[in-house]
Amino acid sequence: MPSINHISTNIVHGVLYIVPTPIGNFSDITQRALIILKDVDLIAVENIYHTHILLKNFNINNHLILINQKNENKQTDKIIKKLKLGKKIALVSNAGTPVINDPGFILIKSCHKNKIRVIPLPGACAAITALSASGISSNRFCYEGFLPTKKIARCNLLRSLRKEIRTIIFYETPHRILKSVTDIIKEIGTERNLVLVKEISKYWEYIFSGTSYELLSWLQQDINHCKGEMVLIIEGFQNLSNNVLTQEVYDTLYLIQKEISLKKAVTLTSKIYKIKKNILYNYAINHFK
């Protein structure tokens, strides 16, 4: 039987390789990825200039073809023809694993339709890397990509995820992070646990862990906190125990929030009954009108 190393570096003709690239530190690229990028006949890239910088760093010279959201349908036909002729082609995005919020889905789907072999390489992925360091349960999770740009659509999506029990992963942008966290507080609550992972594998890498309210406060402290590439992770909804939330607790919280703000009512009730604020708040936003 061939060794694992022999299998991992074998170059096959008439195949599309899905090649992850570094999300920060160039050293994160795998040896196998470098071999593929050097030996394939063509590299399909999201951005020619961006990929050229990467290849130059490793002294790799190869032919590049642009494939992005605007031209993917047209370029897919060209690439499929080359693959049918026995060419070996690598697909890369600007950073991380291709197709995760990047072009390539149409091409890969077409490869399967045309019985062309697709070989995925393991490697960098911002969502999974961030999740592994989040301290939030990773046994079950869902990936939602980027939150919608429009406020109404963003709030509607967040509202639909309010009772999602799996850990939720988003990508976010610097210009929208404050708005998104504000909407998370509105639709999911102030006490839901969040983790913001910024600039993974780069010099300014930083991980913030806290409640949604604490994250918003931290972001507002310094404009630099809102900069960089971000992964936002939200703890899943916790099912409430009838043993914790008794009728007495429910009635107390209900009456108090009639007189003062919900946030203050939750804080006061949690002190009276020694119940975690996030449990009370999640209950309130899902039951009180």
Residue pairs with C-beta under 8 A, 6 or more apart in sequence:
8 32
9 31
9 32
9 35
11 35
11 36
11 39
11 40
11 88
12 88
12 117
12 119
13 86
13 87
13 88
14 83
14 84
14 85
14 86
14 87
14 88
14 116
14 117
15 83
15 88
15 89
15 116
15 117
15 118
15 119
16 79
16 83
16 89
16 90
16 91
16 107
16 108
16 111
16 116
16 117
16 118
16 119
17 36
17 40
17 88
17 89
17 90
17 91
17 119
17 120
17 121
18 90
18 91
18 97
18 98
18 99
18 104
18 108
18 118
18 119
18 120
18 121
19 33
19 36
19 37
19 90
19 91
19 92
19 98
19 121
19 123
20 30
20 33
20 92
20 96
20 97
20 98
20 121
20 122
20 123
20 124
20 125
21 29
21 33
21 51
21 54
21 92
21 93
21 94
21 95
21 96
21 123
21 124
22 28
22 29
22 54
22 95
22 124
22 201
23 95
23 96
23 124
23 125
23 126
23 129
23 200
23 201
23 229
24 95
24 199
24 200
24 201
24 202
24 205
25 201
25 202
26 54
26 57
26 58
28 123
28 124
28 201
29 54
29 58
29 123
29 124
30 121
30 122
30 123
32 121
33 121
33 123
34 58
34 60
36 90
36 121
37 43
37 55
37 58
37 60
37 62
37 90
37 92
38 60
38 62
39 88
40 62
40 88
40 89
40 90
41 63
41 82
41 87
41 88
41 89
42 62
42 63
42 64
42 65
42 79
42 82
42 87
42 89
42 90
43 51
43 55
43 62
43 63
43 64
43 65
43 89
43 90
43 91
43 92
44 64
44 65
44 66
44 67
44 75
44 79
44 89
44 90
44 91
44 92
44 104
44 107
45 51
45 64
45 65
45 66
45 67
45 92
45 93
46 66
46 67
46 68
46 92
46 93
46 94
46 98
46 102
46 103
47 66
47 68
47 94
48 64
48 66
50 94
51 64
51 92
51 94
52 64
55 61
55 62
65 75
65 78
65 79
66 75
67 75
67 76
67 79
67 91
67 103
67 104
67 107
68 103
69 103
72 103
72 104
72 106
72 107
73 106
75 107
76 106
76 107
76 110
79 89
79 107
80 107
80 110
80 111
80 114
80 116
82 89
83 89
83 111
83 114
83 116
84 114
84 116
91 98
91 99
91 104
91 107
91 108
92 98
93 99
93 100
93 102
93 103
93 104
94 102
95 124
95 126
96 102
96 123
96 124
96 125
96 126
97 123
97 124
97 125
98 104
99 105
99 108
100 125
100 127
100 143
101 145
101 146
101 171
108 118
111 117
111 118
112 118
124 201
126 171
126 197
126 200
126 229
126 231
127 143
127 169
127 171
127 231
129 197
129 200
129 201
129 231
130 169
130 195
130 197
130 200
130 231
130 233
131 138
131 141
131 167
131 169
131 231
131 233
132 138
133 197
133 207
134 167
134 195
134 197
134 207
134 209
134 233
135 195
135 209
136 167
136 193
136 195
136 233
136 235
137 167
137 235
137 236
138 167
140 165
140 166
140 167
140 236
141 166
141 167
141 168
141 169
141 236
142 164
142 166
142 167
142 168
142 169
143 169
144 157
144 161
144 168
144 169
144 170
145 170
145 171
146 170
146 171
146 172
146 173
147 154
147 157
147 158
147 170
147 172
147 176
147 180
147 183
148 154
148 157
149 176
151 179
151 183
154 179
154 180
154 183
155 183
155 186
155 187
158 183
158 184
158 186
158 187
158 188
159 187
161 168
161 188
161 234
162 187
162 188
162 237
162 285
162 286
163 237
163 286
164 236
164 237
165 236
165 237
165 238
165 239
166 236
167 233
167 234
167 235
167 236
168 233
168 234
168 236
169 231
169 232
169 233
169 234
170 180
170 231
170 232
170 233
170 234
171 230
171 231
171 232
172 180
172 230
172 231
172 232
173 230
174 226
174 227
174 228
174 230
177 196
177 219
177 226
177 230
177 232
178 216
178 219
178 220
178 226
180 232
181 194
181 212
181 215
181 216
181 219
181 232
182 216
184 192
184 194
184 212
184 234
185 212
185 213
185 216
188 212
188 234
188 285
189 212
189 278
189 281
189 282
189 285
190 211
190 212
190 213
190 263
190 281
191 211
191 212
191 213
191 266
191 276
191 277
191 278
191 281
191 282
192 211
192 212
192 234
192 235
192 278
192 282
193 209
193 210
193 211
193 212
193 234
193 235
193 278
194 209
194 210
194 211
194 212
194 215
194 232
194 233
194 234
194 235
195 207
195 208
195 209
195 232
195 233
196 207
196 208
196 215
196 230
196 231
196 232
196 233
197 205
197 206
197 207
197 230
197 231
197 232
197 233
198 204
198 205
198 206
198 207
198 208
198 227
198 228
198 229
198 230
199 205
199 206
199 228
199 229
200 229
200 231
202 228
204 228
208 215
208 218
208 225
210 218
211 278
212 234
218 225
219 225
219 226
237 282
238 278
238 279
238 282
240 279
240 282
240 283
244 275
244 279
245 275
245 279
245 280
245 283
249 269
249 273
249 275
249 280
250 283
252 269
252 272
252 273
253 265
253 266
253 269
253 280
253 283
253 284
254 288
256 265
256 268
256 269
257 265
257 266
257 284
257 288
259 265
260 268
262 281
262 284
262 285
262 288
263 281
265 284
266 277
266 280
266 281
266 284
267 277
269 275
269 280
270 276
270 277
270 280
